[in-house]
Amino acid sequence: MAIKLEGNWDKGFAYDVHTLDSVYLGTDEFGHDQFKNTRSEMGELVFRLKYRNDKYTTKNIVDLLSKYKGIEKFDAIIPSPSS
């Protein structure tokens, strides 16, 4: 899924949303909020890279992005926070 982004640039899009669904489960024994999250395919890969230090996900991220013809000519690919 590509989401067109409007702004002060020639062209931009977001590959996908990060989280498809999130259900609050309450707090754990340390008082931390707990959620059951359902992520998009890209969202899960980014989560694993960022929070699990799973560097092997980068190949899958590149594979997902490679379906966009001309991506090698992009000026920038900017990961944005999910929140």
C-alpha positions as CSV (number, residue, x, y, z in Angstrom):
1,M,0.0,0.0,0.0
2,A,1.4,3.4,-0.8
3,I,-0.1,6.6,0.7
4,K,0.4,9.8,-1.3
5,L,1.9,12.6,0.7
6,E,1.3,16.2,-0.2
7,G,3.7,18.9,0.7
8,N,6.5,21.2,-0.4
9,W,8.3,18.6,-2.5
10,D,8.0,17.1,-6.0
11,K,6.5,13.8,-5.0
12,G,6.2,11.8,-1.8
13,F,4.5,8.7,-0.3
14,A,4.4,6.6,2.7
15,Y,4.9,2.9,2.1
16,D,2.4,1.8,4.6
17,V,1.0,2.3,8.1
18,H,2.8,0.8,11.0
19,T,0.0,-0.5,13.2
20,L,-3.2,-1.9,12.0
21,D,-4.8,-2.5,15.4
22,S,-3.9,-2.0,19.0
23,V,-5.8,-3.3,22.1
24,Y,-5.0,-2.1,25.5
25,L,-4.4,-5.1,27.9
26,G,-3.8,-3.2,31.1
27,T,-0.6,-2.8,33.1
28,D,2.1,-5.3,34.0
29,E,3.6,-5.9,37.4
30,F,5.9,-2.9,36.9
31,G,3.1,-0.5,36.0
32,H,3.9,-0.5,32.3
33,D,1.0,-0.3,29.9
34,Q,0.6,-3.4,27.8
35,F,-0.9,-3.6,24.3
36,K,-1.7,-6.4,21.8
37,N,-0.6,-4.8,18.5
38,T,-1.2,-6.0,15.0
39,R,1.3,-4.5,12.6
40,S,1.5,-4.3,8.8
41,E,4.2,-6.4,7.2
42,M,6.5,-3.3,7.0
43,G,5.5,-2.3,10.5
44,E,6.6,-5.6,11.9
45,L,9.9,-5.5,10.0
46,V,10.7,-2.0,11.3
47,F,9.6,-3.0,14.8
48,R,12.0,-6.0,14.8
49,L,14.8,-3.9,13.4
50,K,14.3,-1.0,15.9
51,Y,13.3,-2.9,19.1
52,R,14.8,-6.4,18.6
53,N,18.0,-5.2,16.8
54,D,17.2,-7.8,14.1
55,K,19.5,-6.5,11.3
56,Y,18.4,-9.4,9.0
57,T,15.1,-7.6,8.5
58,T,16.8,-5.0,6.3
59,K,16.9,-7.4,3.3
60,N,13.1,-7.8,3.7
61,I,12.6,-4.1,4.0
62,V,14.6,-3.5,0.8
63,D,12.7,-6.3,-1.0
64,L,9.4,-4.6,-0.1
65,L,10.6,-1.2,-1.2
66,S,12.2,-2.5,-4.4
67,K,8.8,-2.9,-6.1
68,Y,8.8,0.8,-6.6
69,K,10.4,1.6,-10.0
70,G,12.8,4.5,-9.8
71,I,13.4,4.2,-6.0
72,E,17.1,4.3,-6.7
73,K,16.6,7.9,-7.9
74,F,14.9,9.0,-4.6
75,D,16.7,11.9,-2.8
76,A,15.8,10.4,0.5
77,I,14.0,7.6,2.3
78,I,13.0,8.7,5.8
79,P,11.8,6.3,8.4
80,S,9.3,8.1,10.6
81,P,8.2,7.1,14.1
82,S,5.0,5.1,14.4
83,S,3.5,7.3,17.0
